[in-house]
Amino acid sequence: MTKQSTSGRVSRRTFLASAGTVGAVGLAGCTQSGSDGNGSGDGLSGTIDIAGSSTVFPLATAMAERFQTDHSGVNINIQSTGSGGGFANHFCPGRTDFNNASRPIQPEEEQACSENDVTPVELTVATDALTVVVNNDADWLDCITVEELRQIWSAEESPSTWSDVNSDWPDEPLELYGPTDASGTYDYFIEAIIGEEGPGHRQDYSATEQDRTIIQGVDGSQYAMGYLGFAYYSQNQDRVKALGVDDGDGCVEPSLETARAGEYTPLSRPLFTYVKQSSLAEEHVAEFARYWLENATSQDIVANEVGYVPLSDSDQQEAMDALEAAIEEAQG
């Protein structure tokens, strides 16, 4: 359990570094004090269980921390399990109220949820710039093409050295780090870079559920490469180097600005949380979902603290309309 005051809240850099090791945050029973808090006098109480995407994990935690400042009677437990792992093992079996996801729910997951009378309500919460990182001493490249990325990560190509991809690059072994196949980041990378109808993602790489481990691996070897959500890179810019990506119109570096402008293609993507509709019958769950969306346009929380692109006003309204309709049905 973490216990923090609002005035001395652990920095997002410190949080991401430590949370990557643990992979879960138990905010149950935690209380925080702050000038903007209203305490627990509103009567809201209960437990909220959240699993899913490691990419959305820091955003969910930032929202949960603030929500509990105002509603100390609500206990929020968050696990970082990967998008697919969260759907399969927690959300669709009915064990959690929310599942965070860095890609849309798949038809087979919707079917699994349906079989357990779980109705997922999709809420878009931010935009990410999926980031390819290399070691700071990798002075032979600052930009990589989509085709070069496909060659490196495709099961069909599976080059063993950098020079196998580009003769101007070192004749040194590629050391690759990335998420597991339970991750929505893994799924999105296949869709955007390798192609869903392609040969698939190579499996001879260091796969992990923890983004911190990807940072550690790339930081530790001059000839390493990895990919992960922008938030984790943004908190570790001194340890690894982000590559610009050339999708055919020149090199574009990953940033909140390029993702917001739609220039960072094909690796900018929406981020989601899915709430179980029946859980919205409970007022504390409904209020947390509302709170998250109300703050999804916040530059301070979403961009400055966590490292993602906040929702536009129109996207926020669309998500809020879907949520309010689901709450009305659940509580009707």
Number of C-alpha atoms within 10 A of each C-alpha: 11 12 15 15 14 17 10 10 12 14 11 21 15 10 16 21 18 12 20 21 13 11 19 19 18 16 21 21 16 19 22 21 17 14 8 10 16 14 17 16 10 11 12 16 16 15 17 21 19 29 30 32 31 31 29 27 26 25 26 22 23 17 19 22 24 19 19 25 24 21 24 27 22 26 20 24 20 25 24 27 25 32 30 27 22 26 30 18 15 21 30 26 17 19 15 23 23 29 33 37 32 30 20 18 20 11 9 10 16 15 14 17 20 14 12 12 15 21 21 23 20 21 23 22 29 26 23 26 28 27 24 25 26 28 21 19 13 17 11 9 12 15 16 17 16 19 14 15 16 23 19 24 24 21 17 15 15 18 17 15 18 19 15 19 20 11 10 11 15 16 15 13 14 21 20 22 25 26 25 20 18 20 26 26 26 22 20 21 22 20 16 16 21 24 15 14 8 14 13 16 24 17 14 13 16 15 18 17 22 22 28 20 19 27 27 14 22 25 22 14 16 17 21 21 26 25 24 26 23 26 30 25 26 20 18 18 13 10 16 24 22 23 21 21 25 19 18 10 9 11 18 18 21 25 24 23 14 16 24 19 10 13 18 24 22 19 23 26 22 18 23 23 28 24 26 25 25 20 21 24 17 18 15 21 27 20 14 20 22 17 15 21 22 17 17 24 21 16 16 12 19 25 19 16 18 27 27 30 29 24 24 14 12 10 18 21 14 13 20 19 12 14 22 15 11 22 24 12 13 16 14 7
